[in-house]
Amino acid sequence: MHREKQKLKGSALAYGLVIMTVVLILLTSILTYVSSQIRFSASRVDRERAFQVAEAGVGYYRWYLAHATDGMNTAQLKAFWEDSDTLGVSEPYEAEYKDSESGEVIGKYVIALEVPEDYSTIAYITSSGSTVKTPGVERKVRVRFRRPSWSEYMWVVDDFLSFGDDAEVFGKVHSNFGIRFDGLAHNVVSALPARFNDPSHGGSSKDFGVHTHSGTDDPAAPAYPWAEGTVPERPDVFEAGRQFPVPEVSFSGVLTDLGNMKNEAQAPGGTNVNSCTATGCYFDYDTDDDEGKRIILKSNGEFDICTVASRHPSAFHPTSYRRNTGTNTCSSCGGGNDCTRTFTIPDDGIIFVEGNAWVDGTVDGKKVTIAAANLLGGDPADIFIGLGNIRYTDYNCDNIIGLVAQRNITVIRDCPDNFVIDAALIAQSGRISRGNYSLNKSTLTFNGALASYLQPYFNTGTNGFGVRTYNFDNNLLYCPPPYFPTGTEYSIDLWEEL
């Protein structure tokens, strides 16, 4: 009996030890799991704090750009990005991030800048954030800042715009007066006013700043501001939406840009006349009765230029060119005749003509803006196109043309029957159009962007083109022509965590 009891006690002890071992294993596993979850949660909190510090660095740099570059033109922006005192240019910028209430240092961010190329409207920064508690835990955010250029619009006009039901537009459209759009818009359509009187149908009722009469007419616009839902959703017409009222796109400011273009064309020193420097070319009147300059862009990286001695009074094409020496004239420009001078196209530069300009030709691997303005007094200058096509050898950021006229950009009467324009155009105080010639042409293919102070037209009566195709060049979004007008501040249009 005594031995049996001893065996039972030994068995109970063994069972007890087994149970205790199992319990200890379970408790250890549970404690290990709980501990790991606590560490994981703490790590997530630390990583989130580091991420917020990195985001604070992005916010700071956006604030810095808004204040440091306010009101700068393209030339001043170029100097800003070349200045070693600009934050992030010479070395990464590092700053502490403090609690807004207690003032306690929470962590730090380090901002690394990818210095923009000359006259680029975009800048990239990488902001790295970490906390004081866990300096080894770091998060990085990379953003793209972009200052919008006028070349981002398929159409930007200071006047009324009307698009018929057969219109299909892929780029952004803006008017400072108001827009009637009855076709299909694949991008945003915007206008300055909240409401206006549409001159295309008259009447005293007010229309929305951007409105349509496609299918069901938009209702009359009530007094602004209006309640949410007042403006109908019309994705059948406005695929990316419509926006109004929005800030004005000011054409008057382009005069300042023209002055900057002239200065850059003459830099350094501002003394070169009828010649080129590293940043541009400047051409003045050879004599008081000159009509302007003819510029022929060539795919070998050069351009021919001639002084226009006379032009047709209504068809606008040159009829004679002035010789470089002597008093006689030539009937043609180019080909090495006595009226032609040849220069290298300034890449990322400007060709500035003091007076009218005729432009045609092709570029290959060149980004250039051609400006025509009479800033010495007298009649505003025009640009005439149509002596030949204006082309790129390839559609990429290496091939960009900008044309900026102080007044009009006019297609001459005897333009090619199938006319092609690869360029971004600005008519600062006039319009982009084809004149009143009573002579139709077959097709107009426009690949680029248009900015016209007055309402543009290419299809008036028998004076236009039978078929008109307007294609927005997407390269102009991030690669605008040199010295082109831009918006007033940088905004973030790309964000990614590294």
Secondary structure, DSSP 8 states (H G I E B T S, - for coil): -HHHHHHHHHHHHHHHHHHHHHHHHHHHHHHHHHHHHHHHHHHHHHHHHHHHHHHHHHHHHHHHHHHHSTT--HHHHHHHHH-TTSTTTSS-EEEEEE-TTT--EEEEEEEEEE---TT-SEEEEEEEEEESS-TT-EEEEEEEEE--BGGGEEEEESSEEEE-TT-EE-SEEEESSEEEE-SEESS-EEES-SEE--TTT--SS-EESEE--SSS------SSS--TT-S---TTTBTT-EE-S-----STTHHHHHHHHHHHHHTTTT---SEE-SSEEEE--SSTT--EEEEEE-TTSEEEEEEEEEE-TTT--EEEEE-SSSS-EES---TT-TT-EEEE--TTEEEEEES-EEEEEEESS-EEEEEEE-TTSSS---EEEEEEEEEESSSSTT-EEEEEESS-EEE-TT--SEEEEEEEEEESSS-EEE-S-S--EEEEEEEEEEEESS--BS-STTSSEEEEEEEE-THHHHS--TT--B-SS-EEEEEEE-
